[in-house]
């Protein structure tokens, strides 16, 4: 899903990815060239801390600990 922040000349696109934890999966897809400084990650609404809770390499965001089964994981990607 893509959302927009209001802008005068052009909107700024934010890509929102919604996943559900299964207790074992640690890798989730993000857009190429994303960095931990350009994403906001929540688990059941609780903001996760970059590099402490997750890292990003290529197109994969990797949690240090797999989100528990049924936990909603939302990744909000700022423009690259």
Residue pairs with C-beta under 8 A, 6 or more apart in sequence:
1 15
1 16
1 17
1 18
2 13
2 14
2 15
2 16
3 13
3 14
3 16
4 11
4 12
4 13
4 14
5 11
5 12
5 14
12 79
13 79
14 76
14 77
14 78
14 79
15 31
15 76
15 77
16 74
16 75
16 76
16 77
17 28
17 29
17 30
17 74
17 75
17 76
17 77
18 72
18 73
18 74
19 28
19 67
19 72
19 73
19 74
19 75
20 70
20 71
20 72
20 73
21 43
21 66
21 67
21 68
21 69
21 70
21 71
21 72
21 73
22 66
22 67
22 69
23 66
23 67
23 68
23 69
24 66
25 66
25 67
26 62
26 63
26 64
26 65
26 66
27 60
27 61
27 62
27 63
28 60
28 61
28 62
28 63
28 73
28 75
29 59
29 60
29 61
30 39
30 56
30 59
30 60
30 61
30 75
30 77
31 59
31 77
31 80
32 58
32 59
32 80
33 80
34 56
34 59
34 61
34 77
34 80
35 56
36 50
36 51
36 54
36 55
36 56
37 50
38 77
38 78
38 79
38 80
39 50
39 56
39 61
39 75
39 76
39 77
39 78
40 47
40 75
40 76
40 78
41 47
41 48
41 50
41 53
41 54
41 61
41 73
41 74
41 75
41 76
42 48
42 72
42 73
42 74
43 67
43 71
43 72
43 73
44 71
44 72
45 72
48 54
48 63
52 64
53 63
53 64
53 65
54 61
54 62
54 63
54 64
55 61
55 62
55 64
56 62
61 75
67 73
